[in-house]
């Protein structure tokens, strides 16, 4: 028997058992990491939340001014 004959069993074992487990573990880890928000995403989300909050405040102020100036402005739409 040559040296290559001794490599058949470990090679088959590697391809049938180790490689699929390794591939599954690799992509499972990638999938878990992609589910989390990055720090960049968290910062952007925080900025958007603050911007929406300011916009809501401005809209409420505008509506109160319009209610005081033109009471029937809501009926015109």
Secondary structure by P-SEA (a helix, b strand, c coil): ccccccaaaaaaaaacccaaaaaaaaaaaaaaaaacccaaaaaaaaaaaaaaaaaaaaaaaaaaaaaaccccccccc
